[in-house]
Amino acid sequence: MFNDHFPCTHGDKMQGPQIADKPWIGKSYEQTRILVLGESWYGDWGSDYNSDSSYVAGYLAGAIRDSMYSKMANACGAERQAYWESILFTNFVTWAGNKRTDRPTRVMYEAAVPRLERLLQIHMPRGVWILGKEQSEFSAPVVRQAGIAFEVSFHPTSYGLRNQVLGESWHRLTAKIT
């Protein structure tokens, strides 16, 4: 399967790194058709890891450590390679700022809506796991309008969020689509 190239949805006048808009598409995505929708990209990982696709590939190859990505797979009860190969992953907002504490603005969330609509039309997921309550205010109505099952979870980096709670959210989604 190919990766899509859509214009970045910065939505604000912030200047950031050149982020290539290429969602991660796991080799067995067609079997599950689950889109995992992260909240936002932040920082500058350099030209080798400037997209969701290249960043996840780097993570799976061991070139990048990312405890949040590991937490997601662990919470779902899957080995990390198997988990990531089974999903389509992208962030709703393609870039929110230079550091983790930079938060997407309302304008950024609103600017991300047309891209999400296109991704849903092209990849036709059966289910969407929305990571982050704040972004769900903007993304969930789009997914609902498309008639796709979804589950909203706290963001995996939320303070005090246990893997069990995160995993329960994943399993509610998978139950909706099986």
Salt bridges, closest charged atoms under 4 A:
ASP4 OD2 - HIS123 NE2 2.29
ASP21 OD2 - ARG115 NE 2.65
GLU39 OE1 - ARG103 NH1 2.66
ASP102 OD1 - LYS99 NZ 3.19
GLU110 OE2 - ARG106 NE 3.34
GLU134 OE2 - ARG103 NH2 3.19
GLU151 OE2 - ARG172 NE 2.90
GLU151 OE1 - LYS176 NZ 3.00
